[in-house]
Amino acid sequence: MQVTAREAALNVLAGVDESGAYSNLLLNRTLQQAELSPADAGLATELVYGTIARQATLDYFLNLFIKSGVKRLNPWVRGLMRMSLYQIKYLDRIPPHAAVNEAVEIAKKRGHQGIASMVNGVLRSVLREGDVLEIPNDLPTNERIALQHSHPQWLVERWIAQYGEETAEAVCAANNEPPKVSIRINSLRGSREELLQELTDEGRSVRASELSPQGVIVESGGNMANDRFYRDGRFSIQDESSMLVAEALAPEPGMSVLDCCAAPGGKTVHIAEKMKNHGRIVANDLHEHKQKLIAEQAERLGLSAIETSVGDALSLKDRFEQASFDRVLLDAPCSGFGVIRRKPDLRWAKTPDDAAAIARLQRQLLSSVAGLVKPGGILVYSTCTIEREENQRAVAEFLRDHADFVAEPFDIPALENIPQAGGAGVQILPHQFGSDGFYIARLRRRG
């Protein structure tokens, strides 16, 4: 039976709430099954990600109108209430009464008249008393930021402690902005200027990235994965911050390079492009099925210098000779707090204990792969998080325990006037460029 955009979105929200499903995976599967029009698929996507991102704020407002509280509702009813209030509060293009009427129809269809009456009563009260949908200004700063920008309070408190109130709030606000679409040119198949011109000639709105020398921002242009230039290997889809990892690694043609945690392979292929497809690049990942993702990217881009490898990165020291690589990249597993904009449910899924556990693993990985770097070679450590425990502190401890390594700065012109968080490496925060939060440290082994 054909479902509407709102019904599809509700199915995803209920699945995330009930079973802890990953919203992006469940949404993709739901959209494939629903066969919605592009416009309706776009609306369903907006409703899922927006509702999840604003969940804490929506619950705060709904609790003003639901005596028993949002948490006591059936999961699908809770999802319906959140999704409907999200439309009323945050989507200007949808008339509020249309959102209410659609919610009531879904409630009748999925539940019974009693639920439909409750949904109707609550949402019409919201419309009548909309002036109460504001966060009080007299709350303590940490509570206000957490509620206003819909983040767990413990996470806001961590960021205030690390970055101060103003920056913590800017990060939280940026996490609720839609992510930019950015692509990286394949320098073996043309220059950035050429691709910018060709995309412009096709009617797309594009501009050069100010952060990455190979980056292009697509301001309008549809799904770039369906573009003929993508199929022809002219570019890869990658966040601007992530593009800087290969710049820091600075691989050269003919070198031997190890990418320890490579899937899905975006950084690996960038390395191969910078090496002009000449040399040896070992792309390792823990999961066997991800080998295919890396190989497919390499084939599409015309890269033959990449060989895939499967195994735990902690065991790489036993599989390869010590001091056998000119460059080693450890793009480490992390809490992911730099990519909340792309994965809004991540903020609700993590706990303080998770961050501490991943930090321990990162330190083990750094120490384990360090011996594979040749004297005079470079080890790059990167994460897509903004947690100092996982970034600056991890590198500081590594340098303390490995006297044969030294932190080495690398030049990123766009970051010259951006305040850094102290310690080795470069920390990019989500609000600075509208890109992912990312940390990159370049460590050279003494010759």
N, C-alpha and C positions, 0 to 999 in steps of 0.2 A: 504494500500500500504506500502511495506517495506521501512523503512527509514534507512539512514546511521547513523553512530555515530555522524558525524558532523551536520546532519540535526536534530537529536534528541537534541544535545547540543544547537543548535540555537533556537529550540522551547522553551527550558527552559530559555535561556538568554532573548529572546523577552518577555516571560511571566513575568519574574522578572522585566524587564525594564518598560513594559507597565502597569502592574497591581499591582506591588509591591508584587508579590507572593514570598513565602519563597522558596529559591532555593533548599533546601534539600527535601522538600515535593514534589515540582513540578518535580524535577529530579527523585525521586523514582517512581512517578506515570508514568512519561514519559518512564522510562526504562522498567517498567512492561508491558506497552502497545507495546513498540517497539520490544521486544523479541530479543534483540541483543545478540551476542556471548559474553562470559565473557571478551574477549580482547576488543571488540568494546564498551561494557558497561564501561570498565575501561577508554577507551579513551574519551568517552562522559563525564564521571565524571571529568576527568582531565581538559577537555576544559571548562566545566561550572565553576568549582571552581577556576581554574587558571585565567580565563578571568575576573571573578568578582573580585578576589583578586587584580589583576594588572590593574584594570580599569583606575585609574587616570594616571598611567604611559603610558598605551596604548593610551589614549585620547590625552595626551601631544604630543606623537609622530605622531599620525594620523593627528592632527591639523597642522603639518608641511607640510602635503601633500594634505589636503582637504581645499580648499579656503573658503568654507562656514562654515566649522567647523563640528565636529562630532555631536554636539548637534542638528543640524538642519536636520540630516538624519532621515529617517523613522526608527522606533525602531528595526525592524528586520535587516535592512541594517546596522545600527549601531552595532548591535550584531555580524553580519557576519564580519564586518571590524575588530572589536576588537578581535574576536575569531581567525581570520586568522593571524593577526599580533602577537597574543600571540604564535601561533605555530612557526612563523618565528623567533621571538625574544627569546623565552624561551624553546622550545622543540627541542632538538638536534636530536631526533630520527626520526623526520618527515622532509623529504626534502622540502626546501622552495617552490620549483616549484610545488610540489604536493599539498601543502596547497593553493597556488594561483589557480591552476587548479580546485581544488575541490570547492573553493569559487565562481569561475566564473560559474561553473555548477549549484551550488545552486541558484545563483542570476538569471540565466536564467529560472530555474524551478519555482522559487518563485515569480519572478518579470517579467522583460522584458529585451530586448537586451540593452536598454539604461543603465539600472542599471548594467547589466553584464559588459558593456564596462567601466563604471566608476570604478567598483570594480577591474577589470583587470588593468586599467591604474594606479590606486593608488598603488595597491600592487606590480606591476612591478617597479614602481618608488621607492618603499621601498627597493626592492631587489637591484636595481642599486645604491641607495644612502644609503646603510645600515650603513655607518660610522656616519650618523647623529643621529642614535638611541642611544644617550648617554645623560644623564642628565648633564647640565653644572655644573662645580664645583664651580663657583663663585656666586651661588645663596645664599641668606641668609640661615643659617643652618636649620631653621624650614621648609622653602620651599623645600630645597634640600631633606631632610628626607621624607617629605610628597610625593614628586614626585618619588624619587628613590624607596621607599618601598610601595608606593601606599596606603596612608592613608589620611583621611581628615586633612587639615592643623590645624583646631581648636583642633583636638584630639592630634596631635603631640605637639602642643604648651602646652596643659594641661600636657602631660607626661614629657615634658622638665621641666616645672615648678615644677612638683612633684618629678622627679627622676634625672634630669640633662640630658644633651644632649647625652652622651655616652649610658646610660641605655635606654633612650627613643628610640634611633636608634636600639639598640639590640632587644628591644621588638618588634618594627615594622618589623625588619628582620625576627625574629622568627615567627611572625604571618603569614608569607608567606611560611613557611616550611610545608611539609605534616605532618599531625598529626601521632603520633605513635599509634600502636595498643597495648593496655595494658589490662590485665585481672587480676582479683583478685580471689585467690583460696577460695573455700568454706572449711574453716578449720574443719568443721564437717565431711567432706568426704575425708580427706587426707591432707598431708603436702605439702608445696610448693616444697620441694625437690622431692617428689614422682611425682607430676604433671610435673615438669620440665623434669624428666627422661622419663615419658611416652610420652610427646609431642615430645621430642627429638627422641625417638624410632620410632615415626611415621613419622620422616623426617622433622619436623618443626624446624626452627631456633629460639630458645627462650633463654632468660636469666633472671636472677632475677632482679627485680627493686631495684635500690639503694635508692629510696625514700620511698617506702612502704614495710613493712615486709611481706605483703601478696601478693605483686604485682609481675607480670611476664610480661616482654616485649616480644611481638611476632614480630620478625624481618622479618620472612616470614612464611606464613602458611595458606593463603587464608582467607575466611570469617569465623571468629571464631564462629559466631552465628549458623553456619551450622555444627559445630563440634559435634561429638558424646559425648565428655566429657562435652560440654555445655548442651546438651540435658539431660545428666545424672546428672546435678546439681553440677558438680565438680568445676565450676568457673562461675564468672560473668564478663561481659565486662564493664570496668570502667576506667576512667583516674586516673593516679597515684596520682595526687594532691587530687582528690576527696576521695581517699581511706583513707586519713589522718583524715578526719572529725570524723569517728567513733573512731579512735585512741584517738583523743582529748576528745571525749565524755566519753571514758573509762567506758562503761556500764558493769555491773557484773550480773551473773546469779541471777534470782529472783527479779531483780529490776523492777520498773515501769517507762517506757520511753515514751515520746511524741515526735514524729517527725511532726512538724507543717506544713511543705510544702513538702510532702514526694515524690510525683510522679517524675519520674517513679519508684522509690523505691530502687535504688541501695544502697543508704546509709542506708535505713531501714533494708534491708536484711543483710547488713554487721553488723549492730548493733545486730540483732538477732543471727547471727553466733557467735559474741563475747560473747553473753549471753548464748551460748550453747543451744539456743532455749528454755530457761527456764526463765519465767517471763512474763510481760505484755508489749507489744509494740503497741501503738496507732499510726497508720500511717494516717495522715490527709492530704487532699488536697482539693483545691477549686473546682476542676472539677470532676463531678461524673464519667464520662467515664474513668478517669484515675485510679479509684479504681481497675479496671480489670487488669491494667498493674502491679500494686503492688501485687495483689493476684496471678497473673500468675507467677511472679518471686518467690514469697514465696513457691508456690506449686512445682515449678521446683527444688528448692533448698532443699525441704523437711522441711520447716519451718512452724510451727503451732502456734507460739507465737504472730503472728502479726494480729491485727484487724484493718480494714480500717474504715475511717471516712471521711465524706464529709462536707465541710463548709469553710467559710472565716476564716483564721487564727486569724483575729482580734476578732472573736466571741468565740474563744476557752475558754477564761476566764469566759464566761457565761455558758459553757457547762460542764466544769469540776471543781471540788472543788479546791479552792486555796491550794497551798502547797501540791499537791497530787502526784507529780512525782519526782522520784530521779534524772532523767535526762530529759532535754528538749533540742531538737535540732531545731534551727531556721535557716534552709538553705534558706536564704531570696531571694525573687525576686530581680534582680539586672540588671545593664546595660549590663552585659555579656561580658565586654571588655577583660576578661581573656580567652575567648574561640573563638576569632576571627579566629584562625587557623582552627577550625572546622566549623565555620559559617562565611565565608568571607564577605557575604553581610551585616552582622551586622554593619560593620564599616561605611557603606553608609546610613544605615537606621536610625541611632541614631542622636540626636541633643544634644547640651548642655542643653537644657531645659528638655529633657528626663532624663538625669542623675540627675538633681536637683529634679525632681518630684519623682523619685524612691527612692532617699535618704530620702525624707520626709516620705514615706511609711515605709521604713525600721526602722526608729526611732519609729514610731507608733507601729509596730509589736513587736519590742524588749520590749518596755514598757508594751505592752498588755500581753505578755506571761510570763513575768518575775515572776509574782505572783504565777504561777503554780509550780514553783520549790520549793521543800522542803528545809527547813533550812539545810545547809550542802551539799545540792545537787548542780548539775552543769548545767549551761546553756551554750550551744555552739552556737555561731553565725558564720555563714559561708556564703561566696558569691563566685561566679566565675567571679569576676571583680578585677581590679587592681586600682580602683579609691579610693583615700584616703577619699574622701567625704562620700563614702558608707561604708568604712571599719574602719580605725583607728579613724576617726572623729565621726562616728556613735557610736562606742563603748566608746570613751572618753566622749561624751555627756551623754550616758546611765549611765556610772559610776558616773558622776557628779550628776545626778539626782536620783540615787539609791544607797544610802550609805550602803545598806545591801548586796551589791555585790562587789566582788573584782576580778580583773584580776589575773589569775593563769597560769603560764607558763606550757608548756608540752614538753616532750622530743621527738625531731625528730633528730636522730643522723646525718642524711644527711645534715641538715640545720645548723650545728654548725659553719661552716666557711663561710656561705652565708650571705652577708650583709642584714640586715633588714631595713625596711623603718621607723622605729621609732614607738612609741606608743604600745599599747597592741596587742597581737596576733601575728600570723605568716603570712607574705605576701610572696607568691611564685609567681615569675614572669615567663612568658612563655619561656624566653631564658635560664633560669638557669638549668632546667632539661629536656627541650623539652616536658614538661607537660603543662596542662592548668594553666593559671594564677588563683590563688585561695587565699582567705583570710580566716583564721580560728582563732577565739578568744574563749578561755575557761574562763568562768566567774563563780565563786563559790559564792553561797549565804551563808552569814555568819550564823553559827549555833546558 
